[in-house]
Amino acid sequence: MSEDPYKGLREKLEDLTWPSVYLFKFIVPTDNQKLAQAEALFDATVAQVELRKSKSGKFVSISAKEMMLSVDAVIERYEEATKIPGLMAL
């Protein structure tokens, strides 16, 4: 059985009080489809999402603050993000 790839993150998150505002940071290639998929990870009505293009224009950084209810909710969001090709979580 393989080890949980989110074990370290889970341990750090368990030290916080939940619910809590959590800051997600991702880098995604400048591709409209991938960017749309990444933005769709967040509820536009409640999340504060900020996009910034890299100097070269090849990548877009995404910073999103959203109220998360639990450690599991944060981990689930990262699991969804890993399904987007080329996306890097920071």
Rosetta blueprint (number, residue, H / E / L):
1 M L
2 S L
3 E L
4 D L
5 P L
6 Y L
7 K H
8 G H
9 L H
10 R H
11 E H
12 K H
13 L H
14 E L
15 D L
16 L L
17 T L
18 W L
19 P L
20 S E
21 V E
22 Y E
23 L E
24 F E
25 K E
26 F E
27 I E
28 V E
29 P E
30 T L
31 D L
32 N H
33 Q H
34 K H
35 L H
36 A H
37 Q H
38 A H
39 E H
40 A L
41 L L
42 F L
43 D L
44 A L
45 T L
46 V L
47 A L
48 Q E
49 V E
50 E E
51 L E
52 R E
53 K E
54 S L
55 K L
56 S L
57 G L
58 K L
59 F E
60 V E
61 S E
62 I E
63 S E
64 A E
65 K E
66 E E
67 M E
68 M E
69 L L
70 S L
71 V H
72 D H
73 A H
74 V H
75 I H
76 E H
77 R H
78 Y H
79 E H
80 E H
81 A H
82 T L
83 K L
84 I L
85 P L
86 G L
87 L L
88 M E
89 A E
90 L L
